[in-house]
Amino acid sequence: MSNRRKKILFVLGTRPEAIKMASVIEKFKKKKKFNIRLCVTAQHREMLDQVLNIFRLKADYDLNVMSQNQDLFDITGKILSKLKTVINDYRPDYIFVHGDTTTAMVGALAGFYTNTLVCHVEAGLRTYDLQSPYPEEFNRQLVGKLSKFHFTPTIKSKNNLLNELIDKKKILVSGNTVIDSLLIALEKIDKSKKISKEIFSYFDEIFSFNLKKEKFILITGHRRENFGEDFKKIFTSLKRLAKKNADVRFIYPVHLNPNVRFQVYDILGNLKNFHLIDPLPYLHFITLMKYSYFIITDSGGIQEEAPSLGKPVLVTRKVTERPEAVEAGTVILVGSNQKLMEITADELLRSEKKYHSMSKKHNPYGDGLASERIHNFMTRINE
């Protein structure tokens, strides 16, 4: 490596990005072979800050773009304009972005505009349907076009990039960094009696039952492509499941987006065994994942995390950019198909054979060493 340590600017804006980049940033900080700075766009303010605090990350630049009723035009324009100032100030050699958010897309575009090399963590995921997930599929494809180096979670995602004529020397199959961060977070809970006590004291206040003893299904939902009629179908199915399984608890941390909250409370708000709660801090949420029986979600990250905890996942999406989980048998796509969701959920609740066939499967997304591989790759190309 040359005498001057290369400069890296990590750019992130949402809670999932922060979770998945935390282990990478921690690894680069620990090794001290690069000068690094962190820029947060705060596309999600409160939920982002919670994760930064957990992993003890402090932003060197905070663009603070969050505002009421913002849309994709607002977010894109504000991030691009403010990032120009950051890049001109720091003049990084590399910009690291993650995944498929608007922050990632604009971060890569800013890198392209300033002739700064872009490194894409969690690269190569594809549905090839620009409407699903929307706008994430477009974002991820554009980031792929603008990136110099691509860190893919699986061989399949690497092959997607090879089919798009990306140079194989610029691709590293690293595994998914979310597994690294999940293991770090679980260790924090296990090793700290204070943290564990705070988490369960909180749950004792909002629930009248013991999470460790009663069977419950964890639910999340927030994808734009499900807004409206699809959410109505999904929530109606959940209502029937809850009525049919009165001895089972259903816990749903409801996303803050009013497009989600209105329908959730309208359809599910009056069920005795359905617990609608506010969004949770990351450590609280992974505790719920750990003790849940299984999970129903449209989240991408949960499809990756849950298999490491032995939790089957029903995915309320028509397609997924994470087909490895479907092929491995750790998740089942149910979309908004009411009959399919109800039959599959009932089968998991009643058939131990079916349940264990999913819960014992190997997680295809990694072993907790993705951040180490990414750091070693960057070190090697700069020697």
Disulfide bonds with the S-S distance in Angstrom:
none
